[in-house]
Amino acid sequence: MSEYSEKLPEPRANRGAEMNQYSDYSVVAKTLAHKGDPQTSLEAADKMVKSGKLSRQEDLVLRYIKGWNETVNANKFTAKNLAFCGIDYYVVQRRLSGLHNKGKIERTGEKRDGCCVWRLK
């Protein structure tokens, strides 16, 4: 376990019993699956939303972002920075746009190592 991940706050208790924050599952699921994807992709996206897994992944990525900012003392980060801290790069990359759409983070307009640079709002 890295020094960074040891500073992360504990996940919320009873995460399986928590209420899902998405009120319209089908709209969110459609944004996760691409237009030309097979029906199974839409079904998988729908399952992620209904099970609460999407919310948990977004919460996890947001905790890593906050931990990055505290540990490195920098409000700018890329998906690669967070992946270096121990979270899967693809999980991070897929959840950044959702956090952006919720107004939690924003793009800086910069690029670093081929990645968009983001910051907390």
C-alpha positions in Angstrom: 0.0 0.0 0.0 1.4 3.4 -1.0 1.9 6.3 1.4 -0.8 8.1 -0.5 -3.4 5.4 -0.3 -2.9 5.2 3.5 -4.1 8.8 3.8 -7.4 8.1 2.1 -10.6 8.4 4.1 -12.4 5.2 4.8 -15.3 4.2 2.5 -18.8 4.8 3.7 -20.3 2.0 5.7 -23.2 -0.1 4.3 -22.4 1.0 0.8 -24.6 -1.8 -0.6 -27.5 -0.5 1.3 -27.0 3.2 0.3 -29.6 4.9 -1.8 -28.5 5.4 -5.4 -28.0 9.0 -6.2 -29.3 8.7 -9.8 -33.0 9.2 -10.2 -33.3 8.3 -13.9 -31.3 5.1 -14.4 -32.0 4.8 -18.1 -30.7 8.3 -19.0 -27.4 7.7 -17.1 -27.0 4.2 -18.5 -27.4 5.5 -22.1 -24.6 8.0 -21.5 -22.3 5.2 -20.4 -22.8 3.0 -23.4 -22.0 4.4 -26.9 -24.5 4.7 -29.7 -23.2 1.8 -31.7 -22.6 -0.5 -28.8 -24.5 -3.9 -28.6 -27.5 -4.2 -26.3 -25.3 -6.0 -23.7 -23.3 -2.8 -23.2 -26.4 -0.9 -22.4 -27.5 -3.7 -20.1 -24.2 -3.6 -18.3 -24.3 0.2 -18.0 -27.9 0.0 -16.6 -26.7 -2.6 -14.0 -23.8 -0.4 -12.9 -26.2 2.5 -12.3 -28.9 0.4 -10.5 -26.4 -1.4 -8.3 -24.8 1.8 -7.1 -21.4 0.7 -8.5 -21.2 3.9 -10.7 -21.7 6.1 -7.6 -19.2 4.1 -5.6 -16.6 4.4 -8.3 -17.2 8.2 -8.7 -16.9 8.6 -4.9 -13.7 6.6 -4.9 -12.1 8.6 -7.7 -13.2 11.9 -5.9 -11.5 10.7 -2.7 -8.3 9.9 -4.6 -8.4 13.4 -6.2 -8.8 15.0 -2.8 -6.0 12.8 -1.4 -3.8 13.8 -4.3 -4.4 17.4 -3.7 -3.6 17.1 0.0 -0.6 14.8 -0.4 1.1 16.5 -3.4 -0.2 20.0 -2.5 -1.3 20.5 -6.1 -4.8 21.1 -7.3 -4.0 19.9 -10.8 -4.0 16.2 -11.8 -4.3 13.7 -14.6 -5.8 10.3 -14.8 -2.2 9.0 -14.9 -1.4 10.8 -11.6 -4.2 9.1 -9.8 -3.4 5.7 -11.4 0.2 6.1 -10.0 -1.4 6.3 -6.6 -3.0 2.9 -6.8 -6.4 3.2 -8.5 -7.0 1.6 -11.9 -6.3 4.0 -14.7 -9.3 2.9 -16.7 -11.7 3.4 -13.7 -10.3 6.9 -13.2 -10.5 7.8 -16.9 -14.1 6.6 -17.2 -15.3 8.5 -14.1 -13.7 11.9 -14.7 -16.3 13.0 -17.3 -19.1 12.1 -14.8 -17.5 14.1 -12.1 -17.1 16.9 -14.6 -20.8 16.8 -15.5 -21.7 17.0 -11.8 -19.6 20.1 -11.4 -17.0 18.5 -9.1 -14.0 18.9 -11.3 -13.1 21.0 -14.4 -10.5 20.8 -17.2 -7.7 23.3 -17.1 -7.1 23.3 -20.8 -3.6 21.9 -20.3 -2.3 18.6 -21.4 0.4 16.6 -19.6 1.9 13.3 -21.0 -1.0 13.1 -23.5 -3.6 13.5 -20.8 -6.1 16.2 -19.9 -5.2 18.1 -16.8 -8.1 18.5 -14.3 -8.7 20.4 -11.1 -11.2 20.4 -8.3 -13.8 23.1 -8.5 
